[in-house]
Amino acid sequence: MNNKAVISHIVNWIKKYIDDSSGRISTLVVGVSGGIDSAVVSKLCAISGIKTIVLTLPIKSSDIELSLNHCHQLTKDHDNVTHFKLELTDTFNLFKNTCDSHGFSSELGLANTKARIRMITLYQVASSENGIVVGTGNKVEDFGVGFYTKYGDGGVDISPIADLTKSEVRSIAEELKIMREIIVAPPTDGLWEDGRNDEDQLGLTYEEIEKAMSDSSNENHSLYTSIREKNLHKMLPIPVCIIDNKIKYD
């Protein structure tokens, strides 16, 4: 892959999107988890020269060092970037306690709530800064297995790297000289307090999923399709009940 050409294309695409808004949008807002995808996206936004706000959004998280270090490097290297750490643990705990007290307890639901609270925060910042929320999902997550939270990290305005596979994102990260610790870190959604990573949840590595996506004879293709089918509701348009005029008016 021609990394330099891809980087230039994405950066120009972001700039054109902002230019086409005719002044309605002036700021890019990115949540930075410490993972490779958000590191690459935030770096591409920084390179664009557009005002960029990067956010570290811990919720019961002690391991935010990679996010903080990456954001510190961005603000050091790019005058258009500012960084904020917004602690959201109290907000999450209040939500959890309210739901638990009424019997609405769900471990999976609460894990997804973390992503949704972060999404709400990103949009609040974007609204206050005449901005948009920039997505950090890649092609495997967004269109392969649907490995994201509906109305959580799936709630974004633009998706700069959603046509890149995980291995392609890693190649771009190398070109952008993203911190080595981020590039080699096991991918994780950061939603579980037991530290489980993406591979633990999916049962496949991203490399295995990429191969299965492109080859129906691959040994992991059936597992890939079973994961995909469970998450298709995230990737397809919301079903709309169409009511014929005969029903409405006869």
C-alpha positions as CSV (number, residue, x, y, z in Angstrom):
1,M,0.0,0.0,0.0
2,N,1.2,3.5,-0.8
3,N,1.0,4.9,2.7
4,K,2.0,8.4,1.8
5,A,-0.7,8.6,-0.9
6,V,-3.4,7.2,1.4
7,I,-2.4,9.7,4.2
8,S,-2.6,12.6,1.8
9,H,-5.9,11.4,0.4
10,I,-7.5,11.1,3.9
11,V,-6.2,14.4,5.1
12,N,-7.5,16.2,1.9
13,W,-10.8,14.4,2.3
14,I,-11.2,15.8,5.9
15,K,-10.2,19.3,4.7
16,K,-12.7,19.2,1.9
17,Y,-15.5,18.1,4.2
18,I,-14.8,21.1,6.4
19,D,-14.4,23.4,3.5
20,D,-17.7,22.2,2.0
21,S,-19.5,23.1,5.2
22,S,-19.1,26.8,4.3
23,G,-18.0,27.8,7.8
24,R,-20.6,25.7,9.7
25,I,-17.9,23.4,11.0
26,S,-14.6,24.6,12.3
27,T,-13.4,21.9,14.8
28,L,-12.6,18.2,14.7
29,V,-13.3,16.3,18.0
30,V,-11.6,12.9,18.5
31,G,-11.8,10.5,21.5
32,V,-8.4,9.0,22.0
33,S,-8.4,5.6,23.8
34,G,-4.8,4.8,23.5
35,G,-5.4,2.3,20.7
36,I,-3.9,2.4,17.3
37,D,-7.1,3.5,15.4
38,S,-7.8,6.6,17.5
39,A,-4.1,7.4,17.5
40,V,-4.0,7.3,13.7
41,V,-7.2,9.3,13.3
42,S,-6.2,12.0,15.7
43,K,-2.8,12.3,14.0
44,L,-4.5,12.7,10.6
45,C,-6.8,15.4,12.0
46,A,-3.7,17.1,13.5
47,I,-1.9,17.1,10.1
48,S,-4.9,18.7,8.4
49,G,-4.2,21.9,10.3
50,I,-7.9,22.2,11.3
51,K,-8.6,23.0,14.9
52,T,-8.6,19.6,16.6
53,I,-9.7,18.7,20.2
54,V,-8.5,15.4,21.4
55,L,-10.2,13.9,24.5
56,T,-9.1,11.3,27.1
57,L,-12.3,10.0,28.6
58,P,-11.6,7.6,31.5
59,I,-14.4,5.6,33.1
60,K,-13.2,3.4,35.9
61,S,-9.9,3.3,34.0
62,S,-6.5,3.3,35.5
63,D,-4.6,2.5,32.3
64,I,-4.8,5.8,30.3
65,E,-1.1,6.4,30.0
66,L,-1.0,5.6,26.2
67,S,-3.8,8.0,25.5
68,L,-2.2,10.8,27.6
69,N,1.3,10.3,26.1
70,H,-0.1,10.3,22.5
71,C,-2.2,13.4,23.1
72,H,0.8,15.1,24.8
73,Q,2.9,14.4,21.7
74,L,0.1,15.7,19.4
75,T,-0.1,19.0,21.3
76,K,3.7,19.3,21.2
77,D,3.9,18.7,17.5
78,H,0.8,20.6,16.3
79,D,-0.3,24.0,17.3
80,N,-3.9,23.3,16.1
81,V,-4.4,20.5,18.7
82,T,-5.6,20.9,22.3
83,H,-6.2,18.1,24.7
84,F,-8.6,17.6,27.6
85,K,-9.0,14.8,30.1
86,L,-12.6,14.5,31.3
87,E,-13.2,12.0,34.1
88,L,-16.5,10.3,33.6
89,T,-16.5,7.7,36.3
90,D,-18.9,9.5,38.6
91,T,-21.3,9.9,35.7
92,F,-21.2,6.2,35.0
93,N,-21.6,5.2,38.6
94,L,-24.7,7.4,39.0
95,F,-26.2,5.8,35.9
96,K,-25.3,2.3,37.1
97,N,-26.7,2.8,40.6
98,T,-29.9,4.2,39.2
99,C,-30.4,1.2,36.9
100,D,-29.4,-1.4,39.5
101,S,-31.8,0.1,42.1
102,H,-34.7,-0.6,39.7
103,G,-33.5,-4.1,38.7
104,F,-32.1,-3.2,35.3
105,S,-28.7,-4.6,35.7
106,S,-26.8,-6.0,32.7
107,E,-23.0,-6.4,32.5
108,L,-23.1,-6.1,28.7
109,G,-25.4,-3.2,28.9
110,L,-23.2,-1.3,31.3
111,A,-20.1,-2.0,29.2
112,N,-21.9,-0.5,26.2
113,T,-23.0,2.4,28.4
114,K,-19.4,3.4,28.8
115,A,-19.1,3.9,25.1
116,R,-22.4,5.8,24.9
117,I,-21.4,8.1,27.7
118,R,-18.2,8.9,25.9
119,M,-20.2,9.5,22.7
120,I,-22.5,11.9,24.5
121,T,-19.4,13.7,25.8
122,L,-17.8,14.0,22.4
123,Y,-21.0,15.5,21.0
124,Q,-21.3,18.0,23.8
125,V,-17.7,19.2,23.2
126,A,-18.4,19.3,19.4
127,S,-21.6,21.3,19.9
128,S,-19.8,23.8,22.1
129,E,-16.9,24.2,19.6
130,N,-18.8,24.3,16.3
131,G,-17.4,20.9,15.6
132,I,-18.0,17.4,14.5
133,V,-17.2,14.0,16.0
134,V,-14.6,12.1,14.0
135,G,-15.0,8.3,14.1
136,T,-12.1,6.0,14.7
137,G,-13.5,2.7,13.4
138,N,-11.7,0.6,10.8
139,K,-13.2,-1.5,8.0
140,V,-13.0,-4.8,9.9
141,E,-14.9,-3.4,12.9
142,D,-17.4,-1.2,11.1
143,F,-18.3,-3.3,8.1
144,G,-16.8,-6.8,8.8
145,V,-17.9,-7.9,12.2
146,G,-19.7,-4.9,13.6
147,F,-17.5,-4.8,16.6
148,Y,-18.6,-1.5,18.1
149,T,-21.3,-0.2,20.4
150,K,-24.5,0.9,18.6
151,Y,-25.0,4.6,19.4
152,G,-21.6,4.5,21.2
153,D,-18.4,4.6,19.3
154,G,-20.6,3.9,16.3
155,G,-22.1,7.4,16.7
156,V,-19.9,9.7,14.7
157,D,-20.1,12.3,11.9
158,I,-17.3,11.2,9.6
159,S,-15.2,8.1,9.4
160,P,-11.7,8.7,7.9
161,I,-10.3,5.2,8.2
162,A,-13.5,3.0,7.8
163,D,-12.2,1.9,4.4
164,L,-8.9,0.6,5.9
165,T,-8.4,-2.9,7.4
166,K,-6.7,-3.2,10.7
167,S,-3.4,-4.2,9.0
168,E,-3.6,-1.2,6.7
169,V,-4.2,1.0,9.7
170,R,-1.1,-0.5,11.3
171,S,0.9,0.3,8.2
172,I,-0.3,3.9,8.2
173,A,0.6,4.1,11.9
174,E,4.1,3.1,11.1
175,E,4.3,5.8,8.4
176,L,3.0,8.4,10.8
177,K,5.5,7.3,13.5
178,I,2.8,6.6,16.1
179,M,4.3,5.5,19.4
180,R,5.6,1.9,19.2
181,E,3.8,1.0,22.5
182,I,0.4,1.9,20.8
183,I,1.2,0.0,17.6
184,V,2.1,-3.3,19.4
185,A,-0.6,-3.1,22.1
186,P,-3.3,-5.7,22.0
187,P,-6.4,-4.1,20.5
188,T,-9.1,-3.5,23.2
189,D,-12.4,-1.7,23.4
190,G,-11.6,-0.7,27.0
191,L,-15.2,-1.4,28.2
192,W,-14.5,-4.3,30.5
193,E,-12.9,-4.0,34.0
194,D,-11.3,-7.5,33.7
195,G,-9.1,-6.2,30.9
196,R,-10.3,-8.5,28.1
197,N,-9.1,-7.5,24.7
198,D,-10.8,-7.6,21.3
199,E,-9.4,-11.1,20.4
200,D,-10.7,-12.5,23.7
201,Q,-14.2,-11.3,22.8
202,L,-14.2,-12.1,19.1
203,G,-12.3,-15.4,19.2
204,L,-10.2,-14.4,16.2
205,T,-7.4,-12.0,15.6
206,Y,-8.0,-9.1,13.2
207,E,-5.6,-10.7,10.8
208,E,-7.6,-13.9,10.8
209,I,-10.8,-11.9,10.3
210,E,-9.4,-10.0,7.4
211,K,-8.5,-13.3,5.6
212,A,-11.9,-14.7,6.3
213,M,-13.6,-11.6,5.0
214,S,-11.9,-12.0,1.6
215,D,-11.9,-15.8,1.3
216,S,-15.0,-17.9,1.7
217,S,-12.9,-21.1,1.8
218,N,-10.9,-19.8,4.7
219,E,-11.0,-22.0,7.8
220,N,-12.3,-19.2,9.9
221,H,-15.0,-18.0,7.5
222,S,-17.9,-19.7,9.2
223,L,-16.9,-18.2,12.6
224,Y,-16.5,-14.8,10.9
225,T,-19.9,-15.0,9.3
226,S,-21.5,-16.0,12.6
227,I,-20.0,-13.0,14.4
228,R,-21.1,-10.7,11.5
229,E,-24.7,-12.0,11.5
230,K,-25.1,-11.3,15.2
231,N,-24.1,-7.7,14.6
232,L,-25.8,-7.0,11.3
233,H,-28.4,-4.9,13.1
234,K,-25.7,-2.3,13.7
235,M,-24.6,-2.1,10.1
236,L,-27.9,-2.1,8.3
237,P,-30.3,0.9,8.2
238,I,-32.9,1.0,11.0
239,P,-36.0,-0.9,9.8
240,V,-38.8,1.5,9.0
241,C,-42.4,0.3,9.0
242,I,-43.7,1.6,5.6
243,I,-47.5,2.2,5.7
244,D,-49.2,2.2,2.3
245,N,-51.6,5.0,1.6
246,K,-54.4,2.5,1.3
247,I,-53.9,1.6,4.9
248,K,-53.7,5.2,6.0
249,Y,-56.6,6.6,4.1
250,D,-59.0,3.8,3.0
